[in-house]
Amino acid sequence: MDSYEVKRLYEEFPYPSPAAATAPIEDVANGLGFLIEDEDLTEWNVLDVGCGTGHRLLGMALRYPRAHFTGVDASAASLAVARDLAEHHGARNVRFVEGLLPELSLPADFDLVVCTGLVHHLPNPRAGMRWLSERLARDGLLYLWFYHSLGEHDRLLDRELVQLLLPHDTSQSGLETVRALGLSLSEERYGSNSAASSESDSDAARAAADADAYLNPIVHAYRFGDVVQLSDGLPLDWAAAFSVNTDGGSKFVDLEGVEDDPYLCVQGPELVPPSVRDRFVGLDNADRLAAIELVMRPTGFSVAAGRGQALDRCTPRLRGNVFAVPNPSPPAFWR
């Protein structure tokens, strides 16, 4: 399997919605407010890699009109929707670039690189991670979202069955096989994914979501500990947990107890019986995260990583969640 097969899927099913006259998706924009201390990102250069139809990118661009946004995707059909969506909402601080990773050439001057659904669909995720990290400016910040291998286990088994039963006649849509097996992705699985303004838009978004979930030819799933291996040897100084998704919603990770809101954050000790909470508190951050994911079985999770002074630009809660230092002594030109 290669990236061109993934590209063909999204040419047929632009994701997350082929409808341009719809609302942006604001989950990533909302998350940035809890990640970065800068309130308006004035003059920040932001790169969204794997932006698809741009619904999440537009959510960010409209929230932060003083920042400059670049959306990258391999699918021309998805980018056509994204350009129409930007025009529909009057966003003037966005541009779009078509291309495949890691061949695409872009400058290394982005203050923030966002990638919320691409790395786990790449034939070589490590090469993709290197490309992303090499696009960062000196004090650049990287925000990543991955499928989680524990909570996605059953869905990935269903996807494997679909792949076995796909018709050999490529003129037939693989979505017919998904429907025949009675499969459909829960709308709450990863948080809000709604970009629909009518019943027909909703049907189109549903088809795109199910195609993404069951027809993608390349799927990897990870745990927090895997990020250490994915980041090893890259121009990154640290990685920190940001959030976890479950079928019941999403929560920010707060390992140091900075926040006092159990509905907003998961800290960890509250997940285990009182008799073993002291043992949990005695764990290092990597093991705390391992315990959290073993209890919660997330469907997805996000991390932030960066270099230079990037961590100082983040919120105190994020600073307390650092669990990996891929390069304890980075070369001087990274400092």
Residue, then its C-alpha position, 0 to 999 in steps of 0.5 A: m500500500d502507498s500514499y496514492e491509494v490513500k489519496r484515491l480514497y479521499e478523492e472519492f470521499p472528501y473528508p470530513s465533508p464534501a459540502a462547502a456551505t457548512a459550518p467549520i468544525e471548532d474542536v481543534a480551535n477550542g483545543l488551541g486555547f487550552l494549549i497556547e498562552d498567546e490569546d490571538l496568535t498574532e502573526w503566527n504562521v500555522l500549518d495544517v497538514g492533512c487538512g482535508t476539506g478544511h473544516r477544522l482549518l477554517g475553525m482555527a482561521l476564523r478563531y484567530p484572524r491575526a494568524h496566517f494559515t496554510g492547509v496541505d492535503a494530497s486530495a485535489a477534491s478535498l482542497a476544492v471543497a476547502r477553498d470554497l469553504a474559505e470563500h463561503h466564510g470570508a476567510r482571507n488568512v488561509r491558503f492551500v497547497e496540494g502535495l504528498l508527504p514527504e516529497l512536498s517542499l515547504p519552508a521551515d518557518f512555521d510557529l505551529v504545525v497541526c496534524t490531526g489525522l494524517v500520520h497514522h495513514l502514512p506508509n512510513p509514519r516516521a518519515g512523516m514525523r520527520w517532515l512535520s518536525e522539520r517544518l518548525a521554526r526555531d521555537g516551533l510547536l507541533y500538535l498531533w492527534f492519533y488513533h489509540s490502539l486500545g480503544e480502536h481495537d474493535r473498529l480496526l478489526d471491523r475495518e480488516l473484515v471490510q478490507l477482506l470483503l471489498p469487491h474486486d470490481t473497483s467501479q463499485s464503492g467500498l461503502e456498499t460493503v460497509r453498509a452490508l456489514g451494518l457498520s457505521l462510526s459513532e458520531e461521538r467517537y472522537g468528539s464533534n465531527s459535524a459539518a452538516s447544515s442539511e439532511s443531504d449534507s449530513d448523509a454526505a458527511r456520514a459517508a465520508a466518516d464511514a469511508d475514512a473509518y473502514l476503507n482507508p488502506i493504511v491505518h496505524a494506531y498508537r499509545f502514548g509510549d509509541v510517540v517516544q519511538l516516533s520522535d526519536g532522532l527528530p529535531l524535537d526537544w520534548a513531547a507532552a500529553f494533551s488530551v484523550n478521546t473516548d466514546g463518551g467525549s474528550k478530556f484534557v490530561d492534567l498530570e500535575g493537578v493544575e486544574d480543579d475540574p474533573y469534567l474537563c481534565v483527567q489527572g489519573p489518581e481518580l481512576v484507580p481505587p483509593s488503596v492504590r492511589d499513592r502508588f499511582v502518584g509515585l509513577d513517572n509521567a510516562d507510566r501515569l499515562a500508561a495507567i490512564e490509557l489502560v483504564m480509559r481505553p481511549t479511541g484517540f489521543s493528542v500530544a504536543a511537541g516542540r523545540g527551543q522555547a516552544l514549551d514556554r509558549c504553552t499553558p502550565r497544565l501542558r508543561g506538567n505533562v511532558f513525558a518524553v525528551p527525544n533529544p536530551s542534548p540537541p545539536a546547537f543549531w536547534r537551540 
